[in-house]
Amino acid sequence: MIDHTGIAVADFEKAKAFYDAAFATLGASLLFMVPPEFTGGVKVGGYGRERPQFWLHENAENAPGRHYAFSAPTRAAVDAFYVAAMAAGGKDNGGPGLRPHYHPNYYGAFVFDPDGNNVEAVCHTPE
């Protein structure tokens, strides 16, 4: 249903380092940087697997508190996402594990990114 979405980040390079590490575990990467002549010099980049679907744009007046959940192909990928995100400066908001109160096979991990957004990797397979 959602084609793409994005968030504002206070420090683009810090956010980029975090998302580069976290998304690598999910098979996603920075696919496109918008040329600065189209953004007035503001850094804007899009992450995805096949096309940009999650965008970061530099903005000192961002507001934390958003929640984004990204699909993981396996529970091991959820575990790897959590480890990489924490090592890249994330803050724990719920380590990898089953969340049966959401769904019997809901396996997720939650991390706050450098701007305070709640970022999650989730797998819905039984193993």
Backbone as a printed PyTorch tensor [residue, N CA C, xyz], in Angstrom:
tensor([[[  0.8090,  -1.1830,   0.0000],
         [  0.0000,   0.0000,   0.0000],
         [  0.8630,   1.2610,   0.0000]],

        [[  1.9110,   1.2990,   0.8030],
         [  2.7660,   2.4800,   0.8480],
         [  3.8500,   2.3370,  -0.2190]],

        [[  3.9710,   3.3430,  -1.0790],
         [  4.9900,   3.3260,  -2.1140],
         [  6.3440,   3.7560,  -1.5640]],

        [[  6.3540,   4.8240,  -0.7780],
         [  7.5780,   5.2770,  -0.1370],
         [  7.2300,   6.2370,   0.9910]],

        [[  8.2040,   6.4360,   1.8710],
         [  8.0350,   7.3350,   3.0030],
         [  9.3940,   7.9010,   3.3620]],

        [[  9.4300,   8.8520,   4.2650],
         [ 10.6930,   9.4220,   4.6470],
         [ 10.6220,  10.1550,   5.9660]],

        [[ 11.8080,  10.4860,   6.4830],
         [ 11.9000,  11.1990,   7.7460],
         [ 12.9400,  12.3070,   7.6390]],

        [[ 12.7760,  13.3020,   8.4760],
         [ 13.7780,  14.3460,   8.6190],
         [ 14.8120,  13.8860,   9.6360]],

        [[ 16.0760,  14.2240,   9.3930],
         [ 17.1490,  13.8760,  10.3170],
         [ 17.9910,  15.1220,  10.5840]],

        [[ 18.3960,  15.2880,  11.8200],
         [ 19.1580,  16.4670,  12.2100],
         [ 20.5790,  16.4230,  11.6440]],

        [[ 21.2120,  15.2690,  11.6600],
         [ 22.5830,  15.1020,  11.1880],
         [ 22.5730,  13.9960,  10.1350]],

        [[ 22.5970,  14.3910,   8.8700],
         [ 22.4550,  13.4280,   7.7880],
         [ 23.5360,  12.3540,   7.8350]],

        [[ 24.7900,  12.7420,   8.0480],
         [ 25.8830,  11.7630,   8.0320],
         [ 25.7610,  10.7630,   9.1740]],

        [[ 25.3530,  11.2120,  10.3370],
         [ 25.1540,  10.3070,  11.4820],
         [ 24.0010,   9.3450,  11.1990]],

        [[ 22.9000,   9.8840,  10.6630],
         [ 21.7510,   9.0350,  10.3190],
         [ 22.1250,   8.0540,   9.2120]],

        [[ 22.8700,   8.5230,   8.2220],
         [ 23.2910,   7.6560,   7.1220],
         [ 24.1250,   6.4940,   7.6380]],

        [[ 25.0650,   6.7570,   8.5390],
         [ 25.8840,   5.6820,   9.1010],
         [ 25.0160,   4.6560,   9.8230]],

        [[ 24.0270,   5.1300,  10.5750],
         [ 23.1160,   4.2360,  11.2880],
         [ 22.3140,   3.3820,  10.3020]],

        [[ 21.6590,   4.0130,   9.3290],
         [ 20.8120,   3.2720,   8.3920],
         [ 21.6270,   2.4100,   7.4350]],

        [[ 22.8400,   2.8380,   7.0600],
         [ 23.6920,   1.9710,   6.2420],
         [ 23.9260,   0.6420,   6.9500]],

        [[ 24.2700,   0.7030,   8.2310],
         [ 24.5540,  -0.5110,   9.0020],
         [ 23.2930,  -1.3430,   9.2350]],

        [[ 22.2300,  -0.6930,   9.6720],
         [ 20.9970,  -1.4210,  10.0020],
         [ 20.3550,  -2.0410,   8.7660]],

        [[ 20.2670,  -1.2920,   7.6730],
         [ 19.5970,  -1.7900,   6.4740],
         [ 20.4140,  -2.8360,   5.7260]],

        [[ 21.7330,  -2.8250,   5.8750],
         [ 22.5460,  -3.8430,   5.2110],
         [ 22.1250,  -5.2420,   5.6510]],

        [[ 21.6840,  -5.3780,   6.8900],
         [ 21.2690,  -6.6800,   7.4100],
         [ 19.9400,  -7.1360,   6.8250]],

        [[ 19.2080,  -6.1960,   6.2160],
         [ 17.9010,  -6.5100,   5.6270],
         [ 17.9600,  -6.5110,   4.0960]],

        [[ 19.1590,  -6.4030,   3.5530],
         [ 19.3190,  -6.4170,   2.1030],
         [ 18.9930,  -5.1000,   1.4370]],

        [[ 18.9870,  -4.0100,   2.1800],
         [ 18.6950,  -2.6960,   1.6210],
         [ 19.9170,  -1.7980,   1.7550]],

        [[ 19.9790,  -0.7870,   0.9000],
         [ 21.1080,   0.1360,   0.9330],
         [ 20.6790,   1.4940,   0.3890]],

        [[ 21.5710,   2.4590,   0.5180],
         [ 21.3410,   3.7750,  -0.0530],
         [ 21.4500,   3.6380,  -1.5640]],

        [[ 20.3500,   3.8960,  -2.2590],
         [ 20.3150,   3.7020,  -3.7050],
         [ 20.4320,   5.0040,  -4.4840]],

        [[ 20.0900,   6.1250,  -3.8540],
         [ 20.0500,   7.3640,  -4.6160],
         [ 20.2220,   8.5620,  -3.7060]],

        [[ 21.0570,   9.4810,  -4.1330],
         [ 21.1750,  10.7860,  -3.4900],
         [ 20.6500,  11.8200,  -4.4810]],

        [[ 19.7090,  12.6370,  -4.0380],
         [ 19.1750,  13.6870,  -4.8970],
         [ 20.2700,  14.7430,  -5.0750]],

        [[ 20.5520,  15.1420,  -6.3080],
         [ 21.5830,  16.1590,  -6.5200],
         [ 21.2480,  17.4420,  -5.7490]],

        [[ 22.2520,  18.0420,  -5.1050],
         [ 22.0010,  19.2110,  -4.2510],
         [ 21.3820,  20.3900,  -4.9920]],

        [[ 21.5830,  20.4860,  -6.2990],
         [ 20.9740,  21.5950,  -7.0360],
         [ 19.4470,  21.4910,  -7.0920]],

        [[ 18.8970,  20.2990,  -6.7890],
         [ 17.4450,  20.1290,  -6.7610],
         [ 16.8570,  20.2760,  -5.3640]],

        [[ 17.7180,  20.3750,  -4.3480],
         [ 17.2360,  20.4240,  -2.9620],
         [ 17.6550,  21.6940,  -2.2280]],

        [[ 18.2640,  22.6170,  -2.9350],
         [ 18.7620,  23.8110,  -2.2750],
         [ 19.9330,  23.5090,  -1.3510]],

        [[ 20.6620,  22.4390,  -1.6360],
         [ 21.8180,  22.0600,  -0.8350],
         [ 21.5220,  21.1170,   0.3120]],

        [[ 20.2540,  20.8080,   0.5530],
         [ 19.8640,  19.8900,   1.6220],
         [ 20.1700,  18.4650,   1.1680]],

        [[ 20.7480,  17.6710,   2.0490],
         [ 21.0550,  16.2740,   1.7260],
         [ 19.7750,  15.4430,   1.7800]],

        [[ 19.5060,  14.7160,   0.6830],
         [ 18.3280,  13.8540,   0.5790],
         [ 18.7700,  12.5530,  -0.0760]],

        [[ 18.5180,  11.4320,   0.5870],
         [ 18.9030,  10.1350,   0.0390],
         [ 17.8310,   9.0930,   0.2620]],

        [[ 17.7370,   8.1500,  -0.6810],
         [ 16.7120,   7.1180,  -0.6110],
         [ 17.2840,   5.7190,  -0.4820]],

        [[ 16.7480,   4.9490,   0.4660],
         [ 17.1480,   3.5640,   0.7150],
         [ 16.1010,   2.6010,   0.1630]],

        [[ 16.5570,   1.4180,  -0.1900],
         [ 15.6350,   0.3820,  -0.6250],
         [ 16.3800,  -0.8670,  -1.0260]],

        [[ 15.6220,  -1.8210,  -1.5400],
         [ 16.2190,  -3.0530,  -2.0520],
         [ 16.3310,  -2.9780,  -3.5790]],

        [[ 15.2510,  -2.5940,  -4.2230],
         [ 15.2440,  -2.4880,  -5.6850],
         [ 15.0720,  -1.0440,  -6.1490]],

        [[ 14.4470,  -0.2260,  -5.3280],
         [ 14.2340,   1.1860,  -5.6330],
         [ 14.1260,   1.9280,  -4.3150]],

        [[ 14.3810,   3.2230,  -4.3030],
         [ 14.2840,   3.9720,  -3.0560],
         [ 12.8510,   3.9820,  -2.5170]],

        [[ 12.7040,   3.5690,  -1.2610],
         [ 11.3860,   3.5500,  -0.6270],
         [ 11.3760,   4.2260,   0.7350]],

        [[ 12.5520,   4.4150,   1.3210],
         [ 12.6490,   5.0790,   2.6200],
         [ 13.6720,   6.1960,   2.4780]],

        [[ 13.1970,   7.4290,   2.6350],
         [ 14.0150,   8.5990,   2.3580],
         [ 14.4190,   9.3150,   3.6360]],

        [[ 15.6640,   9.7940,   3.6520],
         [ 16.1530,  10.6700,   4.7070],
         [ 16.3410,  12.0530,   4.0940]],

        [[ 15.9060,  13.0690,   4.8080],
         [ 16.2460,  14.4270,   4.3640],
         [ 16.6980,  15.2390,   5.5670]],

        [[ 17.7660,  15.9670,   5.3510],
         [ 18.3870,  16.7510,   6.4050],
         [ 17.4980,  17.9270,   6.7760]],

        [[ 17.2390,  18.0600,   8.0860],
         [ 16.3970,  19.1480,   8.5700],
         [ 16.6310,  19.2760,  10.0660]],

        [[ 17.1700,  20.3880,  10.4730],
         [ 17.4750,  20.6040,  11.8940],
         [ 16.2230,  20.6120,  12.7600]],

        [[ 15.0700,  20.8230,  12.1700],
         [ 13.8250,  20.9020,  12.9380],
         [ 13.0020,  19.6250,  12.8070]],

        [[ 13.6470,  18.4950,  12.9460],
         [ 12.9150,  17.2300,  12.8780],
         [ 12.1810,  16.9740,  14.1910]],

        [[ 11.2570,  16.0750,  14.1500],
         [ 10.4830,  15.7300,  15.3450],
         [ 10.5450,  14.2190,  15.5430]],

        [[ 11.1570,  13.7560,  16.6460],
         [ 11.2320,  12.3110,  16.8760],
         [  9.8640,  11.7260,  17.2320]],

        [[  9.8440,  10.4270,  17.3360],
         [  8.6320,   9.7620,  17.7840],
         [  7.9270,   8.9690,  16.7170]],

        [[  8.4820,   8.9190,  15.5350],
         [  7.8650,   8.1240,  14.4730],
         [  8.2510,   6.6540,  14.6420]],

        [[  7.4490,   5.7680,  14.0680],
         [  7.7320,   4.3330,  14.1190],
         [  7.6870,   3.7880,  12.7000]],

        [[  8.7700,   3.0950,  12.3420],
         [  8.8560,   2.4440,  11.0460],
         [  9.2800,   1.0060,  11.2530]],

        [[  8.5210,   0.0830,  10.6680],
         [  8.8510,  -1.3400,  10.7420],
         [  9.2540,  -1.8120,   9.3540]],

        [[ 10.3910,  -2.4960,   9.2920],
         [ 10.9190,  -2.9850,   8.0270],
         [ 10.9050,  -4.5070,   8.0260]],

        [[ 10.4760,  -5.0910,   6.9100],
         [ 10.3700,  -6.5410,   6.8360],
         [ 11.7450,  -7.1850,   6.7360]],

        [[ 11.8850,  -8.2710,   7.4500],
         [ 13.1090,  -9.0670,   7.4340],
         [ 12.7520, -10.4530,   6.9070]],

        [[ 13.6230, -11.0470,   6.1050],
         [ 13.2900, -12.3560,   5.5300],
         [ 13.3500, -13.4990,   6.5320]],

        [[ 14.1440, -13.3300,   7.5910],
         [ 14.3210, -14.4010,   8.5840],
         [ 14.4510, -13.7920,   9.9770]],

        [[ 14.3000, -14.6350,  10.9730],
         [ 14.5240, -14.1840,  12.3530],
         [ 15.9940, -13.8380,  12.5680]],

        [[ 16.8780, -14.5550,  11.8900],
         [ 18.3100, -14.2430,  11.9900],
         [ 18.5990, -12.8400,  11.4590]],

        [[ 17.8820, -12.4260,  10.4270],
         [ 18.0570, -11.0720,   9.8970],
         [ 17.5810, -10.0350,  10.9140]],

        [[ 16.5180, -10.3320,  11.6520],
         [ 16.0560,  -9.4390,  12.7190],
         [ 17.1570,  -9.3100,  13.7740]],

        [[ 17.7350, -10.4310,  14.1800],
         [ 18.8200, -10.4160,  15.1650],
         [ 19.9960,  -9.5750,  14.6610]],

        [[ 20.3800,  -9.7730,  13.3900],
         [ 21.5020,  -9.0410,  12.8050],
         [ 21.2020,  -7.5500,  12.7170]],

        [[ 19.9700,  -7.2070,  12.3800],
         [ 19.5420,  -5.8010,  12.3340],
         [ 19.7520,  -5.1460,  13.6970]],

        [[ 19.3110,  -5.8170,  14.7380],
         [ 19.4250,  -5.2680,  16.0900],
         [ 20.8840,  -5.0440,  16.4720]],

        [[ 21.7270,  -6.0320,  16.2280],
         [ 23.1460,  -5.9270,  16.5700],
         [ 23.7890,  -4.7800,  15.7920]],

        [[ 23.5320,  -4.7040,  14.4870],
         [ 24.1340,  -3.6550,  13.6510],
         [ 23.6220,  -2.2760,  14.0360]],

        [[ 22.3300,  -2.1600,  14.2940],
         [ 21.7480,  -0.8690,  14.6660],
         [ 22.2990,  -0.3830,  15.9990]],

        [[ 22.4380,  -1.2760,  16.9590],
         [ 22.9920,  -0.8980,  18.2520],
         [ 24.4570,  -0.4880,  18.1130]],

        [[ 25.2150,  -1.2200,  17.3200],
         [ 26.6340,  -0.9000,  17.1220],
         [ 26.8170,   0.4200,  16.3860]],

        [[ 25.8030,   0.8220,  15.6050],
         [ 25.8780,   2.0620,  14.8270],
         [ 25.3000,   3.2580,  15.5830]],

        [[ 25.0770,   3.1090,  16.8840],
         [ 24.6170,   4.2450,  17.6840],
         [ 23.1630,   4.2270,  18.0740]],

        [[ 22.4490,   3.1420,  17.7710],
         [ 21.0540,   3.0400,  18.1780],
         [ 20.9180,   2.8220,  19.6730]],

        [[ 19.7170,   3.0630,  20.1700],
         [ 19.4140,   2.8120,  21.5890],
         [ 18.3170,   1.7510,  21.6630]],

        [[ 18.4860,   0.8280,  22.5710],
         [ 17.5530,  -0.2850,  22.7180],
         [ 16.1310,   0.1910,  23.0080]],

        [[ 15.1860,  -0.4280,  22.2910],
         [ 13.7690,  -0.2080,  22.5700],
         [ 13.0230,  -1.5370,  22.5380]],

        [[ 13.7560,  -2.6350,  22.7240],
         [ 13.1550,  -3.9640,  22.7300],
         [ 13.9460,  -4.9090,  21.8550]],

        [[ 14.7740,  -5.7260,  22.4610],
         [ 15.6310,  -6.6440,  21.7200],
         [ 14.8500,  -7.6840,  20.9410]],

        [[ 15.5350,  -8.4400,  20.1060],
         [ 14.8880,  -9.4480,  19.2770],
         [ 14.1070, -10.4630,  20.1060]],

        [[ 12.9290, -10.7960,  19.6270],
         [ 12.1240, -11.8070,  20.2960],
         [ 10.7250, -11.8870,  19.7410]],

        [[ 10.0230, -12.9250,  20.1600],
         [  8.6250, -13.0910,  19.7700],
         [  7.7630, -12.0750,  20.4880]],

        [[  6.7820, -11.5640,  19.7870],
         [  5.7770, -10.6450,  20.3520],
         [  4.4090, -11.2420,  20.0590]],

        [[  4.0410, -12.3560,  20.7430],
         [  2.7850, -13.0400,  20.4150],
         [  1.5450, -12.1990,  20.6780]],

        [[  1.6730, -11.1320,  21.4590],
         [  0.5240, -10.2570,  21.6800],
         [  0.1680,  -9.4920,  20.4040]],

        [[  1.1120,  -9.3920,  19.4400],
         [  0.8150,  -8.7940,  18.1330],
         [  0.2680,  -9.8440,  17.1820]],

        [[  0.9660, -10.9820,  17.1320],
         [  0.6180, -12.0880,  16.2360],
         [  1.4800, -13.2740,  16.6660]],

        [[  0.9770, -14.5090,  16.5470],
         [  1.7400, -15.6690,  17.0390],
         [  3.1560, -15.7930,  16.4680]],

        [[  3.3820, -15.3930,  15.2210],
         [  4.7010, -15.5240,  14.5970],
         [  5.4510, -14.1990,  14.4960]],

        [[  5.0210, -13.1830,  15.2200],
         [  5.6360, -11.8580,  15.1360],
         [  6.9590, -11.8630,  15.8960]],

        [[  8.0680, -11.7910,  15.1470],
         [  9.4060, -11.7670,  15.7310],
         [ 10.0390, -10.4410,  15.3400]],

        [[ 10.2970,  -9.5920,  16.3140],
         [ 10.7980,  -8.2670,  15.9890],
         [ 11.8540,  -7.7700,  16.9550]],

        [[ 12.4950,  -6.6990,  16.5350],
         [ 13.4740,  -5.9860,  17.3640],
         [ 13.2820,  -4.4990,  17.1290]],

        [[ 13.3880,  -3.7170,  18.1990],
         [ 13.1120,  -2.2800,  18.1560],
         [ 14.3320,  -1.4940,  18.6320]],

        [[ 14.6800,  -0.4520,  17.8790],
         [ 15.8240,   0.3980,  18.2020],
         [ 15.4400,   1.8500,  17.9320]],

        [[ 15.8540,   2.7460,  18.8140],
         [ 15.7200,   4.1780,  18.5370],
         [ 16.9070,   4.6040,  17.6890]],

        [[ 16.6430,   5.2860,  16.5610],
         [ 17.7240,   5.7940,  15.7190],
         [ 18.3300,   7.0500,  16.3500]],

        [[ 19.3710,   7.6390,  15.7640],
         [ 20.0070,   8.8100,  16.3730],
         [ 19.0730,  10.0070,  16.5840]],

        [[ 17.9530,  10.0570,  15.8730],
         [ 17.0000,  11.1560,  16.0280],
         [ 15.8150,  10.7950,  16.9090]],

        [[ 15.8230,   9.6030,  17.5150],
         [ 14.7640,   9.2060,  18.4300],
         [ 13.5820,   8.5080,  17.7890]],

        [[ 13.6770,   8.1650,  16.5020],
         [ 12.6120,   7.4200,  15.8430],
         [ 12.7000,   5.9480,  16.2190]],

        [[ 11.5600,   5.3060,  16.3910],
         [ 11.4840,   3.8950,  16.7320],
         [ 11.5410,   3.0830,  15.4400]],

        [[ 12.6580,   2.4100,  15.2110],
         [ 12.8850,   1.6520,  13.9900],
         [ 12.8650,   0.1690,  14.3480]],

        [[ 12.1550,  -0.6090,  13.5410],
         [ 11.9380,  -2.0190,  13.8580],
         [ 12.2350,  -2.8850,  12.6540]],

        [[ 12.7550,  -4.0700,  12.9040],
         [ 12.8190,  -5.1320,  11.8960],
         [ 11.8940,  -6.2340,  12.3810]],

        [[ 11.0880,  -6.7840,  11.4740],
         [ 10.1130,  -7.8040,  11.8610],
         [ 10.0580,  -8.9170,  10.8350]],

        [[  9.9210, -10.1340,  11.3310],
         [  9.7570, -11.3270,  10.5020],
         [  8.4750, -12.0200,  10.9530]],

        [[  7.6730, -12.4780,  10.0020],
         [  6.4010, -13.1160,  10.3350],
         [  6.3850, -14.6190,  10.0520]],

        [[  7.5490, -15.1940,   9.7660],
         [  7.5860, -16.6260,   9.4860],
         [  7.7000, -17.4110,  10.7990]],

        [[  7.2330, -18.6650,  10.8140],
         [  7.2500, -19.4560,  12.0440],
         [  8.6480, -19.7740,  12.5670]],

        [[  9.6450, -19.7670,  11.7590],
         [ 11.0140, -20.0650,  12.2070],
         [ 11.9490, -19.0270,  11.7290]]])
